[in-house]
Amino acid sequence: MGVSVSYISKVENGKLHFGDYPSEKFIHKLADELKADEDELLLLADKVPGSIRKRIRQRPELFRRLAKLDNATLDSLAASLEIPNWPK
């Protein structure tokens, strides 16, 4: 994958310094290697996937309002949208 074993160990153990966090390119490679969901890995690395970032830029006020909703309201909204695999 083009990175050292030491770097992988730091990623796994949360021992990275500022600026050492995995790039989106690295996360993409990692997702391919692990057959994992790239968006999920990006979110775990505190990065917003490009597809979501694009939607936020298109509708910033909507996302601001969603961010202010409490969990019960978000759960109700998710249920009404019939989002598959949404935790109940």
C-alpha positions as CSV (number, residue, x, y, z in Angstrom):
1,M,0.0,0.0,0.0
2,G,3.0,2.2,0.0
3,V,3.3,2.9,3.8
4,S,5.5,1.5,6.5
5,V,4.4,-1.1,9.0
6,S,5.2,1.5,11.7
7,Y,2.6,3.9,10.1
8,I,0.0,1.2,10.0
9,S,0.7,0.5,13.7
10,K,0.3,4.2,14.6
11,V,-3.0,4.4,12.7
12,E,-4.3,1.2,14.5
13,N,-3.3,2.5,17.9
14,G,-4.3,6.1,17.5
15,K,-0.8,7.4,18.0
16,L,-0.6,9.8,15.1
17,H,0.6,13.3,15.4
18,F,-1.2,16.3,13.8
19,G,-0.6,16.2,10.1
20,D,0.1,12.4,10.1
21,Y,-3.5,11.4,9.8
22,P,-4.4,9.1,6.8
23,S,-5.1,10.9,3.6
24,E,-8.2,10.3,1.6
25,K,-6.0,8.5,-1.0
26,F,-4.6,6.2,1.6
27,I,-8.1,5.5,3.0
28,H,-9.3,4.7,-0.5
29,K,-6.4,2.2,-0.9
30,L,-7.1,0.7,2.5
31,A,-10.8,0.3,1.7
32,D,-9.9,-1.5,-1.5
33,E,-7.5,-3.8,0.2
34,L,-9.9,-4.6,3.1
35,K,-13.0,-4.8,0.9
36,A,-14.4,-2.2,3.3
37,D,-16.8,0.7,2.9
38,E,-14.7,3.7,2.0
39,D,-17.2,6.2,3.3
40,E,-17.3,4.5,6.7
41,L,-13.5,4.5,6.9
42,L,-13.4,8.2,5.9
43,L,-15.9,9.0,8.6
44,L,-13.9,7.0,11.2
45,A,-10.9,9.1,10.2
46,D,-13.0,12.3,10.8
47,K,-13.1,13.0,7.1
48,V,-16.2,13.8,5.2
49,P,-16.6,11.6,2.1
50,G,-16.7,13.6,-1.2
51,S,-20.2,12.6,-2.1
52,I,-21.5,13.9,1.3
53,R,-19.4,17.0,1.2
54,K,-20.9,17.8,-2.2
55,R,-24.4,17.5,-0.8
56,I,-23.6,19.7,2.2
57,R,-22.2,22.4,-0.1
58,Q,-25.4,22.2,-2.2
59,R,-27.7,22.5,0.8
60,P,-25.8,24.0,3.7
61,E,-28.8,25.4,5.6
62,L,-30.5,22.0,5.6
63,F,-27.4,20.3,7.1
64,R,-27.1,23.1,9.7
65,R,-30.7,22.4,10.8
66,L,-30.2,18.6,10.8
67,A,-27.1,19.1,13.0
68,K,-29.2,20.9,15.6
69,L,-31.9,18.1,15.9
70,D,-31.8,15.8,18.9
71,N,-31.4,12.1,18.5
72,A,-35.0,11.2,19.0
73,T,-36.1,13.6,16.2
74,L,-33.3,12.3,13.9
75,D,-34.5,8.7,14.6
76,S,-38.1,9.7,13.8
77,L,-37.0,11.3,10.6
78,A,-34.9,8.3,9.6
79,A,-37.9,6.0,10.3
80,S,-40.1,8.2,8.1
81,L,-37.6,8.0,5.3
82,E,-37.4,4.2,5.7
83,I,-33.6,4.2,5.8
84,P,-32.4,0.6,5.7
85,N,-30.3,-0.7,8.6
86,W,-31.0,2.4,10.7
87,P,-30.5,1.4,14.3
88,K,-33.8,1.5,16.3
